Amino acid sequence: MASESQSADRTSAPLAGVRVAEFGEELSVPYAGKLLADLGATVVKVESAASGDPSRQFGPFAATAADGESSGMFAYLNTGKRSVTRESIDAVGDGSDLGSLLQWADIALVDRPWMRNEPELEPARAVEQAPHLAFVTVTPYGTTGPYADWPATDLTISALSGMSVGVGERDRAPLAMPFSQCEMNGGLFGALAAVNAVMAVRRDGRGQHVDVSTADIMASMFTGYFLPRFIYGGGLVGIRAGRNGASMPYPGTIFRCADGLVRTDTPQVAQWIRLVKLMGTPEWSKEPRYRNRRAMQWEYKQESDALVEPWFMARTKEELGGLFLEHRLPYAPLLTADDMEHDPHLAERDALASLPTPDGTTFFSAPAAPYRFSGQRPASHPAPTLGSSDDELPSLISSEQPERDLPPTADDRAAAPPLQGVRVIDLGTAWAGGLAGRLLADYGADVLKIESWVHMDGSRLGKPIVVEDDAGGDEGRWPDLQPGFHVHSRNKRSITLNLKTDAGRSVLLRLVREADALIHNFPAGVMDRLGLSDDALHAANERLVVVGQNVAGSEGPKSGLIGYAGAVSALSGLANWVGYEGEDPIGMFEGLYGDVVSATTTTFATLVGLLDRDLHRRTNASIDVSQWEASLALAGEGLIAQSLGGETPASLGTHHPRYFPHGNFASTGHDQWVALAVRNPREWRALCRLIGREDLAPLESVEARRERADEVTDAIEAWSRGVGPEEAAYALAAAGIPAAPVLNIADIFGNEHFRARDLFIDVEHPLVGSEPMTGMPWRMSRTPGRVSRRAPLLGEHTEEVVKGMAGVSDEEYRGLVDAGGIETGPPEGQS
């Protein structure tokens, strides 16, 4: 890394001075590199001179552009990079040695094909050769474990990680998330893990191997949400249920309205009461049968929908949006790519970038970076043509060798977590807010969770563990018996303050003086109304990095939108693309997908903000993260296809533009499936041999196979129905065909590969005992994350932190309690 003064002289971008060597193809590693390049890092992308990154040949294409440089998807995934050919590196220095490039870089991003084909990119060897290097591998199944070498596609990762089993309709084949969401998340987490590793390097000068497994990410961060409910008697939760949904009380669903489809969720009792009042408190709502919202959602939802949906159908999306905004209710229309390209909110926020194809002949719309740093959105610069930086490579890696003004290595600190010494004030609530703080805490940050007995975090509400008292749980009587909270708030300390009082705000500001970052996910304007604007926080501590995430960002005509994960998926187009081909969109899938994407994006932005502060001595940093834009960034392919060639279809099923067959096929047993994908003629011939249908082998082209799609599907299922999903997957993988069993949460918990990679841990809780939960989302060879503290009881650390960190005396503490600023228990009258 360049010194602070050098970095500041080069540019004002947050990651200016950070150097990245990218050895990756197609989606995950290129997306990780794009995220870093858009933030100002110098990213050198290494490609083969013969063919380049295969994604140069991926559509959608510009109709009039030259062959090889017209891919919109390549242009999106590779913004701001420099392209050099592997052969040009051979011409510099001593033959095939990649050492000079690794010595130049702060970060190396490496995928499985490059790691297999280049001995110098074997992790231990690379880190030994460049001891300062954050060497990040992003692979389908990680670098260790029984499935590490299995061929893979996004579909098989989705199947193995439990994502697919939650997408679709019960008693039909599972689907998958559209537009390669697993691989795109692999890139997002790869970038996050890379910056995390750089923080460790800046502390002690030593690099390491960071092992990012996309399957681990999806199984732990996304479907891992269902593990506590499964363990504590919830059954096989997370199974696809069409529009019925099984994660929230009624109405967590899609409704038809006068001009389309809309998503609404009212998990909190107060929200449901407001919705019923908005509907005019109809007579049916007074009946006991329609006060049990869990039964309404899970036992007689069609009956409930028949009562509620007519009210929606009498109103347009715009009318509903105004009403729900006025009454502070979660809501979102299901948007298409065309809707987003012409959306006034996205336009006002400059949330869509106009990008050229690599040859510069055609411009198209694509998602811009989903965050703004102190009001400025990072710019996306054009993607390079193949080998366009070959000529400058010698000067780049010889005359620009960085001055590494890093602290000397200290043996006693070598194994400390990467974020040790970083203190974070966490005002986040629910899953999106809670998970962002947990990711920081898991890797060593001291995270102080600010809570309230009066305005309780929604994750402390709901059906409790151990105690049979659903109503009491909804009312907040069991705040320390909520399994979801235990998962996303481990490693944190809990402080209970009433921020609506002067006394409570004064305590928070005293804590802010000793903090490095403050994160929250309040709706736009809430922090200002509390008297805790960014300016007020920075007046207390100019070095504080303030990061806010909310549904639509802090500014813009729709900034007041309130919603949960389902609303974010509706706004980003994902909901519209989920469904069986040729049918109306289902619009729903199990889990809290949008929340996890937003939390991860927020964590990434927080670490970038901290690194920017330390590299460039930046002060008064404020970062605005839009949850809508964060999910849209991962679904960019749909928007690009719309912009380059017309609207993308709804309900994509498991369709893939280049692979066929490509889907989930029935296996032996109830709801048992095996995912497989055929990418080329060799794999097709191998499949025909395996299933005993060599008569179909002449169908070598995707087009020929699609023309006989029913026959191909029947032939595969005639074989797959006679074997179990794991047996089928083993046989297919041995034949070189990407495949995986479609796992549910119980399967994942017992799966040999995930067990071998230590994906699950047990954490002791004083009220529950040993709780199984997912472990670290990525592995670090030298400074691993760890769980050193179970989730806190509500307010458990208030006195310890307020007296110790804020320097409050015993007498002053009692005064703050009397003034209502510090909360020590539930309000009077609430037990």
C-alpha positions in Angstrom: 0.0 0.0 0.0 1.2 3.5 -0.7 1.8 5.9 2.1 -0.9 8.2 3.2 0.5 11.3 1.5 1.1 9.4 -1.8 -2.5 8.0 -1.8 -4.0 11.4 -1.1 -2.0 12.9 -3.9 -3.1 10.4 -6.5 -6.9 10.7 -6.0 -9.6 11.3 -3.4 -11.3 7.9 -3.8 -11.7 5.9 -0.6 -9.4 3.0 -1.7 -6.9 5.1 -3.6 -3.4 3.6 -3.1 -4.7 0.0 -2.7 -3.3 -2.3 -5.3 -5.1 -5.4 -6.5 -4.0 -8.3 -8.8 -7.0 -10.1 -10.2 -6.8 -13.7 -11.4 -10.4 -14.5 -12.1 -13.0 -15.3 -14.7 -16.7 -15.0 -15.2 -18.5 -13.7 -12.1 -17.3 -13.9 -8.5 -13.7 -12.7 -8.6 -14.4 -10.1 -11.3 -17.2 -8.7 -9.3 -15.0 -8.5 -6.2 -12.4 -6.7 -8.3 -15.1 -4.3 -9.6 -16.2 -3.3 -6.2 -12.6 -2.4 -5.2 -11.9 -0.6 -8.5 -15.0 1.5 -8.3 -13.8 2.7 -4.9 -10.5 3.8 -6.3 -8.2 0.8 -6.0 -5.8 0.1 -8.9 -7.0 -3.3 -10.1 -4.8 -5.2 -12.7 -6.9 -7.9 -14.3 -4.8 -10.8 -15.7 -6.3 -12.6 -18.8 -5.2 -15.1 -21.4 -4.1 -13.4 -24.6 -5.9 -16.1 -26.7 -9.4 -15.7 -25.3 -9.5 -13.4 -22.4 -12.0 -13.7 -19.6 -14.8 -16.0 -20.9 -17.3 -13.4 -19.8 -16.2 -11.3 -22.7 -18.4 -13.7 -24.7 -21.4 -13.6 -22.3 -24.5 -11.7 -23.2 -26.4 -9.5 -23.1 -24.6 -8.0 -26.1 -24.8 -4.6 -27.9 -26.2 -5.4 -31.3 -23.8 -3.2 -33.3 -20.6 -3.7 -31.4 -17.6 -5.6 -32.6 -17.2 -9.3 -31.7 -15.4 -10.0 -28.5 -15.8 -6.5 -27.0 -19.5 -6.1 -26.9 -20.6 -7.8 -23.7 -22.6 -5.7 -21.4 -22.1 -8.1 -18.5 -18.3 -8.0 -18.9 -18.4 -4.3 -19.1 -20.4 -4.1 -15.8 -18.2 -6.7 -14.0 -14.9 -5.1 -14.9 -15.3 -1.3 -14.6 -12.2 0.7 -13.8 -9.7 -2.1 -14.2 -6.5 -2.5 -16.3 -6.3 -5.6 -18.5 -2.9 -7.3 -18.9 -2.3 -10.7 -20.6 -0.6 -13.5 -18.9 1.9 -13.6 -21.8 2.8 -10.0 -21.2 3.9 -10.9 -17.6 6.1 -13.6 -19.0 7.8 -10.8 -21.0 8.6 -8.8 -17.9 11.4 -10.0 -15.6 12.3 -13.6 -15.5 10.0 -15.7 -17.6 6.8 -17.1 -16.1 7.4 -15.6 -12.6 4.3 -13.9 -11.2 6.2 -12.8 -8.2 6.7 -9.2 -9.2 3.0 -8.7 -9.6 2.3 -10.3 -6.2 5.0 -8.2 -4.6 3.4 -5.1 -6.2 -0.1 -6.0 -4.9 -1.8 -5.5 -1.6 -4.6 -7.9 -2.5 -4.7 -10.9 -4.8 -8.1 -12.1 -5.9 -7.9 -15.7 -7.3 -10.4 -18.2 -8.5 -10.2 -21.9 -8.8 -9.1 -22.2 -12.5 -6.2 -19.8 -12.0 -5.2 -21.5 -8.8 -5.2 -24.9 -10.5 -3.3 -23.7 -13.6 -0.6 -21.5 -12.0 1.6 -23.2 -9.3 2.7 -19.7 -8.0 -1.0 -19.1 -7.1 -1.1 -21.9 -4.6 -2.1 -20.1 -1.4 0.8 -21.1 0.9 3.4 -20.5 -1.8 1.9 -17.1 -2.7 1.9 -15.8 0.8 5.4 -17.1 1.4 6.6 -15.3 -1.6 4.7 -12.1 -0.8 4.4 -12.1 3.1 2.4 -8.8 3.1 -0.3 -10.0 0.7 -4.0 -10.5 1.4 -4.3 -13.5 -0.8 -8.1 -14.1 -1.3 -9.4 -17.2 -3.0 -13.1 -17.2 -4.1 -14.2 -20.7 -5.1 -17.5 -22.6 -5.2 -16.8 -24.9 -2.3 -13.6 -23.6 -0.7 -10.1 -25.0 -0.9 -10.7 -27.8 1.5 -13.4 -30.4 2.1 -14.8 -33.4 0.3 -16.4 -31.3 -2.5 -13.5 -28.8 -2.9 -12.7 -30.1 -6.4 -16.3 -30.8 -7.6 -17.3 -29.0 -10.9 -19.8 -26.3 -10.1 -22.1 -23.6 -11.4 -24.3 -21.1 -9.6 -27.2 -23.6 -9.8 -25.2 -26.4 -7.9 -24.0 -23.9 -5.3 -27.6 -22.8 -4.8 -28.7 -26.4 -4.4 -26.0 -27.5 -2.0 -26.3 -24.4 0.2 -30.0 -24.7 0.8 -31.1 -21.8 -1.3 -32.9 -23.7 -4.1 -35.2 -25.6 -1.7 -36.7 -22.3 -0.6 -37.5 -21.0 -4.2 -40.6 -22.2 -6.0 -43.9 -23.9 -5.1 -44.4 -26.9 -2.8 -44.7 -30.2 -4.7 -43.0 -28.8 -7.8 -39.3 -28.8 -8.7 -37.3 -26.2 -6.8 -36.0 -23.2 -8.7 -33.0 -21.0 -8.0 -32.4 -17.3 -7.5 -32.2 -15.5 -10.8 -29.0 -14.1 -12.4 -26.4 -16.1 -10.6 -27.0 -14.6 -7.1 -24.7 -17.1 -5.4 -21.7 -16.2 -7.5 -22.4 -12.5 -7.2 -22.6 -12.8 -3.5 -19.3 -14.7 -3.6 -17.8 -11.6 -5.2 -19.4 -9.3 -2.6 -18.0 -11.3 0.3 -14.7 -11.7 -1.5 -14.3 -7.9 -1.5 -15.4 -7.7 2.1 -13.0 -10.4 3.2 -10.2 -8.7 1.2 -10.6 -5.3 2.9 -10.9 -7.1 6.3 -7.5 -8.8 5.6 -6.0 -5.5 4.6 -7.0 -4.1 8.0 -5.0 -6.9 9.6 -2.0 -6.2 7.4 -2.0 -2.5 8.4 -1.9 -3.5 12.0 1.0 -5.9 12.0 2.4 -6.0 8.4 1.6 -9.7 7.7 -0.6 -11.1 5.0 -2.5 -14.4 4.9 -4.7 -16.7 2.8 -8.4 -15.9 3.0 -10.6 -18.8 1.9 -14.0 -17.6 0.6 -16.3 -20.5 -0.2 -19.4 -19.3 -2.0 -21.4 -22.4 -0.7 -20.3 -21.6 2.8 -21.4 -18.0 2.4 -24.9 -19.0 1.2 -25.4 -21.8 3.7 -24.2 -19.8 6.7 -25.4 -16.2 6.0 -28.6 -16.9 4.1 -30.1 -20.3 4.8 -28.4 -20.4 8.2 -31.2 -18.1 9.3 -33.4 -21.2 9.5 -31.1 -23.2 11.7 -32.3 -22.0 15.2 -35.9 -22.5 14.2 -35.2 -26.0 12.9 -33.2 -26.9 16.1 -35.9 -25.6 18.4 -38.8 -27.5 17.0 -39.8 -25.5 13.9 -39.5 -28.5 11.6 -38.0 -28.3 8.0 -38.4 -24.5 7.8 -37.1 -22.7 4.7 -39.0 -25.0 2.3 -40.5 -23.2 -0.7 -44.1 -22.2 -0.3 -44.9 -20.1 -3.3 -46.7 -16.9 -2.2 -47.7 -18.5 1.1 -44.5 -17.7 2.8 -43.6 -19.3 6.1 -41.3 -16.9 7.8 -43.6 -14.2 9.1 -47.1 -13.7 10.5 -49.8 -12.6 8.1 -49.7 -10.8 5.7 -46.2 -11.6 4.5 -47.2 -12.0 0.9 -47.7 -10.7 -2.6 -51.1 -9.1 -3.4 -52.6 -8.2 -6.8 -53.5 -4.6 -7.1 -55.2 -2.6 -9.9 -52.1 -2.4 -12.1 -49.7 -5.1 -11.0 -48.3 -6.9 -7.9 -47.2 -5.5 -4.6 -45.4 -6.9 -1.5 -46.3 -6.2 2.0 -45.2 -7.5 5.4 -46.5 -6.5 8.9 -44.5 -8.7 11.3 -45.1 -6.3 14.2 -48.5 -6.3 15.9 -48.7 -2.5 15.7 -48.2 -2.6 12.0 -51.0 -5.0 11.5 -53.3 -2.9 13.6 -52.5 0.2 11.4 -53.1 -1.8 8.2 -56.5 -3.0 9.5 -57.4 0.6 10.4 -56.3 1.8 7.0 -58.7 -0.8 5.5 -61.5 0.6 7.5 -61.5 -2.0 10.3 -63.8 -4.5 8.4 -66.1 -6.7 10.3 -64.1 -9.8 9.6 -61.1 -8.3 11.4 -63.0 -8.4 14.7 -63.5 -12.1 14.7 -61.0 -14.2 16.8 -60.2 -16.3 13.8 -58.5 -13.4 12.1 -56.5 -12.3 15.2 -54.3 -15.3 15.0 -52.0 -14.1 12.3 -49.7 -17.2 12.4 -52.7 -19.4 11.6 -53.8 -16.9 9.0 -50.5 -17.2 7.2 -49.8 -20.9 7.7 -53.1 -22.6 8.0 -55.8 -20.7 6.1 -54.0 -18.1 4.0 -56.2 -18.4 0.9 -59.2 -17.7 3.0 -57.4 -14.7 4.5 -56.3 -13.4 1.1 -59.8 -13.6 -0.1 -60.8 -11.0 2.6 -57.8 -8.7 2.2 -56.8 -8.7 -1.5 -60.0 -7.0 -2.8 -59.0 -3.9 -0.9 -55.6 -3.9 -2.7 -57.2 -4.6 -6.1 -59.3 -1.5 -5.8 -56.1 0.7 -5.7 -53.1 1.3 -8.0 -49.5 0.8 -7.0 -49.0 4.6 -6.8 -52.1 5.0 -4.5 -51.0 2.2 -2.3 -47.5 3.6 -2.1 -48.9 6.9 -0.8 -51.1 5.3 1.8 -48.5 3.0 3.1 -46.0 5.7 3.3 -48.4 8.0 5.2 -49.2 5.3 7.7 -45.6 4.0 8.1 -46.3 0.5 6.7 -43.9 -1.8 4.9 -44.7 -1.9 1.2 -43.1 -2.3 -2.2 -44.3 -2.8 -5.8 -42.8 -5.6 -7.8 -40.7 -3.7 -10.3 -39.5 -4.8 -13.7 -36.2 -3.9 -15.3 -38.1 -1.3 -17.4 -39.7 0.2 -14.3 -36.3 0.6 -12.7 -34.7 2.1 -15.8 -37.3 4.9 -15.7 -37.8 5.2 -11.9 -37.6 8.8 -10.8 -36.2 7.9 -7.4 -33.3 6.0 -8.9 -32.8 8.8 -11.4 -32.6 11.5 -8.8 -30.1 9.5 -6.8 -28.0 8.7 -9.8 -28.4 5.1 -8.9 -28.0 3.9 -12.5 -24.7 4.4 -14.4 -24.4 4.8 -18.1 -21.6 2.4 -19.1 -20.0 1.8 -22.5 -19.2 -1.6 -23.9 -15.5 -2.3 -23.8 -15.1 -1.1 -27.4 -16.9 2.1 -26.6 -19.5 1.9 -29.3 -22.6 1.4 -27.2 -23.8 2.8 -23.9 -26.3 1.1 -21.6 -27.8 1.4 -18.1 -26.3 -0.6 -15.2 -26.4 -0.4 -11.4 -24.1 2.2 -9.9 -22.3 1.6 -6.6 -25.0 1.2 -3.9 -23.5 3.6 -1.5 -22.5 7.3 -1.3 -19.5 8.5 0.7 -20.1 11.9 2.2 -22.6 12.6 -0.6 -20.5 11.3 -3.4 -21.3 8.1 -5.3 -18.2 6.2 -6.4 -17.7 6.5 -10.2 -17.7 3.5 -12.5 -15.1 3.9 -15.2 -15.1 1.9 -18.5 -14.0 -1.7 -18.6 -10.8 -2.4 -20.5 -10.3 -4.1 -23.8 -8.2 -7.2 -23.7 -4.5 -6.5 -23.0 -5.0 -2.8 -23.2 -2.5 -2.2 -20.4 0.2 -4.6 -21.6 2.5 -1.8 -22.6 2.4 -0.1 -19.2 2.9 -3.3 -17.2 6.7 -3.0 -16.8 6.6 0.5 -15.5 3.6 -0.3 -13.3 5.2 -3.1 -11.4 8.8 -1.8 -11.4 8.7 2.0 -10.9 5.5 2.0 -8.8 6.6 -0.4 -6.1 4.7 0.7 -3.0 6.3 2.1 0.2 4.9 -0.1 2.8 4.9 2.2 5.9 3.4 -0.5 8.1 4.1 -1.3 11.8 6.7 -4.0 12.4 5.4 -7.5 13.0 4.7 -8.2 16.7 4.5 -11.8 17.5 2.2 -11.4 20.5 -0.4 -9.7 18.2 0.0 -12.0 15.2 -3.1 -14.0 15.8 -5.3 -11.2 17.0 -8.6 -10.7 15.0 -8.3 -8.3 12.1 -10.6 -5.7 13.7 -9.2 -5.8 17.2 -9.0 -2.2 18.5 -12.0 -1.0 16.4 -15.0 0.1 18.4 -18.4 0.3 16.8 -21.7 1.8 18.1 -24.4 -0.4 16.7 -27.9 1.1 16.5 -29.0 -1.6 14.0 -32.2 -3.5 14.5 -33.7 -6.6 13.0 -31.8 -8.9 10.7 -30.3 -6.3 8.3 -29.1 -4.1 11.1 -28.1 -6.8 13.5 -26.1 -8.8 11.0 -24.0 -5.9 9.9 -22.8 -5.4 13.4 -22.2 -9.1 13.9 -19.9 -9.4 10.9 -17.7 -6.7 12.4 -17.8 -8.3 15.9 -17.0 -11.8 14.5 -13.7 -10.5 13.3 -12.7 -8.7 16.4 -14.5 -5.3 16.7 -15.9 -4.2 20.0 -19.5 -3.7 19.1 -21.7 -1.8 21.5 -25.4 -2.6 20.7 -27.6 0.3 21.8 -31.0 -1.0 22.7 -34.2 0.0 24.5 -36.7 -1.7 26.8 -39.3 0.7 25.5 -38.6 0.5 21.7 -37.3 -3.1 21.5 -35.3 -4.5 18.6 -37.8 -6.5 16.5 -35.4 -9.5 16.7 -36.1 -9.7 20.4 -39.8 -10.1 19.7 -41.7 -13.2 18.5 -42.0 -16.9 19.3 -39.5 -17.6 22.1 -37.3 -20.6 22.7 -38.2 -23.0 25.5 -41.3 -21.0 26.7 -44.7 -21.6 25.0 -45.9 -18.0 24.9 -46.2 -16.7 21.4 -48.4 -13.7 22.4 -46.0 -12.8 25.2 -43.1 -13.1 22.8 -44.8 -10.7 20.4 -45.3 -8.2 23.2 -41.6 -8.3 24.3 -41.9 -10.4 27.4 -39.2 -12.8 26.4 -36.4 -10.6 24.8 -33.6 -13.0 25.8 -35.2 -16.1 24.3 -35.1 -15.2 20.7 -32.9 -17.5 18.6 -32.5 -15.1 15.6 -31.2 -12.4 18.0 -28.7 -14.8 19.5 -27.3 -15.5 16.0 -26.9 -11.9 14.8 -25.9 -10.4 18.1 -23.2 -12.7 19.3 -19.9 -11.1 20.2 -21.7 -7.8 21.1 -22.3 -5.9 24.3 -25.8 -4.5 25.1 -26.5 -1.0 26.5 -30.0 0.2 27.1 -30.6 3.9 26.5 -33.7 6.0 25.7 -32.5 8.1 22.8 -35.7 10.2 22.9 -34.4 11.8 26.1 -31.7 14.4 26.5 -30.0 12.2 29.1 -30.0 9.2 26.8 -28.5 11.2 23.9 -25.9 12.7 26.1 -24.7 9.2 27.1 -24.6 8.1 23.5 -22.5 11.1 22.5 -20.0 10.3 25.2 -19.7 6.8 23.8 -19.3 8.2 20.3 -16.2 10.1 21.4 -14.5 6.8 22.0 -15.8 5.0 18.9 -14.5 4.5 15.4 -17.8 3.9 13.6 -21.6 4.1 14.2 -24.0 2.0 12.1 -27.7 2.1 12.0 -30.7 1.1 9.7 -33.3 3.6 10.8 -35.7 4.9 8.2 -34.5 8.2 6.6 -34.8 11.2 8.9 -35.0 9.3 12.2 -31.5 10.1 13.3 -32.0 13.8 12.6 -35.3 13.8 14.5 -33.5 12.2 17.5 -31.0 15.0 17.4 -28.3 12.6 16.3 -27.6 13.9 12.8 -24.3 13.2 11.1 -23.2 16.7 12.0 -24.1 16.2 15.6 -22.2 13.0 15.8 -19.1 14.4 14.0 -19.2 17.4 16.4 -18.5 14.8 19.1 -15.9 12.9 17.1 -14.7 14.0 13.7 -13.0 10.6 13.1 -16.2 8.7 13.5 -17.4 6.9 10.3 -21.2 7.1 10.3 -23.0 4.4 8.1 -26.7 4.4 7.6 -28.7 1.8 5.6 -32.3 2.0 4.8 -34.7 0.7 2.1 -34.3 3.5 -0.5 -31.4 5.6 0.8 -31.4 8.7 2.9 -32.5 11.1 0.1 -34.8 11.0 -2.9 -38.6 11.0 -3.5 -39.0 7.4 -2.1 -36.6 7.7 0.8 -39.4 7.3 3.3 -40.2 3.7 2.2 -40.3 1.2 5.0 -39.8 -2.5 4.3 -38.2 -5.7 5.1 -36.2 -8.2 3.0 -39.2 -9.0 0.8 -39.8 -5.4 -0.1 -36.2 -5.0 -1.1 -36.4 -8.0 -3.4 -39.5 -6.6 -5.0 -37.9 -3.2 -5.7 -34.7 -4.7 -7.1 -36.5 -6.9 -9.7 -35.6 -10.2 -8.1 -39.1 -10.9 -7.1 -40.4 -10.3 -10.6 -37.9 -12.8 -12.0 -38.7 -15.6 -9.6 -41.2 -18.1 -11.1 -41.7 -21.0 -13.4 -41.1 -20.2 -17.1 -44.2 -19.1 -18.9 -46.1 -18.4 -15.7 -46.8 -15.3 -13.6 -44.1 -14.5 -11.1 -44.3 -16.1 -7.7 -42.5 -13.1 -6.4 -41.4 -14.7 -3.1 -38.8 -17.0 -1.7 -37.9 -18.2 1.7 -35.4 -16.4 3.9 -34.2 -12.8 4.4 -32.2 -12.5 1.2 -32.3 -8.7 0.9 -31.5 -8.2 4.5 -28.3 -10.2 4.2 -27.2 -8.4 1.1 -27.8 -5.1 2.7 -26.0 -6.0 5.9 -23.0 -7.3 4.0 -22.9 -4.2 1.8 -23.1 -2.0 5.0 -20.2 -3.9 6.6 -18.1 -3.6 3.5 -18.8 0.1 3.3 -17.9 0.5 7.0 -14.6 -1.2 6.6 -13.8 0.9 3.4 -14.7 4.0 5.4 -12.4 3.1 8.2 -9.5 2.2 5.8 -10.1 5.5 3.9 -9.9 7.4 7.2 -6.6 5.8 8.1 -5.1 5.9 4.7 -6.1 9.4 3.8 -6.7 11.0 7.2 -10.3 11.6 6.2 -12.6 13.1 8.8 -16.4 13.6 9.1 -17.2 10.6 7.0 -20.8 9.7 6.3 -21.9 6.7 4.2 -25.4 6.2 2.8 -26.3 2.6 1.9 -29.5 1.9 -0.1 -30.8 -1.6 0.5 -32.7 -1.4 -2.8 -29.5 -0.5 -4.7 -27.5 -3.1 -2.9 -29.7 -5.9 -4.1 -30.0 -4.3 -7.6 -26.2 -4.3 -7.9 -26.2 -8.1 -7.6 -29.1 -8.4 -10.2 -27.5 -6.1 -12.7 -27.7 -8.6 -15.6 -31.5 -8.1 -15.7 -31.2 -4.4 -16.0 -28.4 -4.6 -18.6 -30.5 -7.0 -20.7 -33.4 -4.5 -20.6 -31.2 -1.6 -21.5 -29.3 -3.3 -24.4 -32.1 -5.4 -26.0 -35.5 -4.9 -24.5 -37.3 -6.0 -21.4 -36.1 -9.2 -19.6 -38.8 -11.8 -19.2 -40.5 -12.4 -15.9 -40.4 -15.8 -14.3 -37.0 -17.1 -15.4 -37.4 -20.6 -13.8 -34.0 -22.3 -14.0 -33.3 -21.1 -17.6 -29.7 -20.4 -18.4 -28.7 -18.7 -21.7 -25.7 -20.9 -22.3 -26.3 -24.2 -20.4 -28.8 -27.0 -21.1 -29.9 -29.2 -19.4 -29.9 -26.9 -16.4 -32.2 -27.6 -13.5 -33.3 -29.6 -10.5 -34.3 -33.2 -11.3 -36.4 -35.5 -9.2 -34.6 -38.2 -7.2 -35.6 -41.1 -4.9 -37.7 -40.0 -2.0 -40.2 -37.2 -1.1 -39.0 -33.8 -2.2 -35.6 -35.1 -3.1 -33.8 -33.5 -6.0 -30.4 -33.3 -7.7 -29.2 -30.2 -9.5 -27.1 -30.6 -12.7 -25.9 -28.3 -15.4 -24.3 -29.2 -18.8 -22.0 -26.5 -20.1 -20.4 -28.0 -23.1 -20.4 -31.0 -25.5 -18.0 -33.0 -23.4 -20.2 -32.8 -20.4 -23.2 -33.7 -22.5 -21.6 -36.8 -23.8 -20.5 -37.8 -20.3 -24.1 -37.4 -19.1 -25.5 -39.5 -21.9 -23.1 -42.3 -21.0 -23.9 -42.1 -17.3 -27.7 -42.3 -17.8 -27.5 -44.9 -20.5 -28.8 -42.7 -23.3 -25.9 -42.5 -25.7 -28.5 -42.2 -28.5 -28.9 -38.6 -27.4 -25.2 -37.8 -27.6 -25.4 -36.3 -31.1 -27.4 -33.4 -29.6 -24.2 -31.5 -29.0 -25.5 -27.9 -29.3 -27.6 -26.2 -26.6 -30.1 -25.3 -29.3 -30.5 -29.0 -30.4 -31.1 -30.1 -26.8 -33.6 -27.3 -26.1 -35.6 -28.4 -29.1 -36.0 -31.8 -27.5 -36.2 -30.4 -23.9 -39.0 -32.7 -22.7 -37.2 -35.8 -24.1 -34.0 -34.7 -22.4 -35.7 -34.1 -19.1 -37.5 -37.4 -19.2 -34.3 -39.2 -19.9 -32.5 -37.6 -17.0 -35.3 -38.3 -14.6 -35.7 -41.9 -15.7 -32.2 -42.3 -14.3 -32.3 -39.8 -11.3 -35.5 -41.2 -9.9 -33.7 -44.5 -9.3 -30.9 -43.0 -7.1 -30.7 -40.8 -4.1 -29.6 -37.2 -4.6 -26.2 -37.5 -3.0 -25.5 -40.7 -4.9 -26.5 -39.0 -8.1 -24.4 -36.0 -7.4 -21.3 -38.1 -6.6 -21.7 -40.0 -9.9 -22.2 -36.8 -11.9 -19.3 -35.0 -10.3 -17.1 -38.0 -10.9 -18.0 -37.8 -14.6 -17.0 -34.1 -14.6 -20.6 -32.7 -14.7 -21.5 -29.9 -12.3 -24.0 -31.4 -9.8 -25.1 -31.2 -6.2 -28.0 -32.6 -4.0 -30.7 -30.0 -3.3 -30.3 -29.7 0.5 -32.7 -28.5 3.2 -31.6 -27.1 6.5 -31.5 -30.5 8.2 -29.4 -31.8 5.3 -27.0 -28.9 5.6 -26.6 -29.3 9.3 -25.4 -32.9 8.8 -23.6 -32.6 5.4 -20.1 -34.0 5.3 -18.6 -31.1 3.4 -20.0 -28.4 5.6 -19.0 -30.3 8.7 -15.5 -30.8 7.4 -15.2 -27.0 6.9 -16.5 -26.3 10.5 -19.5 -24.4 9.3 -21.3 -25.0 12.6 -20.4 -24.1 16.1 -22.1 -24.4 19.5 -22.4 -21.3 21.8 -23.4 -21.5 25.4 -26.3 -19.3 26.6 -27.2 -18.9 30.2 -31.0 -19.3 29.6 -31.0 -21.8 26.8 -27.8 -23.9 27.1 -25.8 -24.9 24.1 -27.1 -23.3 20.9 -25.9 -24.6 17.5 -25.4 -21.8 15.0 -23.4 -21.2 11.9 -19.7 -20.2 12.3 -17.5 -17.8 10.4 -18.6 -17.0 6.8 -15.0 -17.0 5.5 -11.7 -18.5 6.8 -8.5 -16.6 7.5 -5.3 -18.6 7.9 -3.7 -16.3 10.4 -6.3 -14.1 12.0 -9.5 -16.1 12.0 -12.8 -14.8 13.2 -14.2 -16.3 16.4 -17.1 -16.3 18.8 -15.7 -15.0 22.1 -19.0 -13.8 23.6 -22.6 -15.2 23.3 -25.4 -12.8 22.5 -26.1 -10.4 25.4 -29.1 -10.2 27.7 -31.0 -7.0 27.1 -29.0 -4.2 28.8 -26.5 -6.7 30.3 -23.5 -4.4 29.8 -25.1 -1.0 30.4 -23.4 -0.2 33.7 -20.1 -1.7 32.7 -19.9 0.4 29.5 -21.4 3.6 30.7 -19.2 3.8 33.8 -16.1 2.4 32.2 -16.0 3.8 28.7 -18.0 7.0 29.1 -16.4 7.8 32.5 -19.8 8.2 34.3 -19.5 8.3 38.1 -21.9 6.3 40.4 -23.8 9.4 41.3 -24.1 10.6 37.8 -25.2 7.1 36.7 -28.1 7.2 39.2 -29.1 10.6 37.9 -29.1 9.4 34.3 -31.3 6.5 35.4 -33.7 8.9 37.2 -33.8 11.1 34.1 -34.9 8.2 32.0 -31.8 8.3 29.8 -30.5 4.9 31.0 -33.0 2.1 31.1 -32.5 -0.7 33.7 -35.6 -2.8 32.9 -39.1 -2.8 31.4 -41.3 0.2 31.8 -43.5 0.4 34.9 -46.6 -1.9 34.4 -44.8 -4.2 32.0 -43.5 -7.5 33.4 
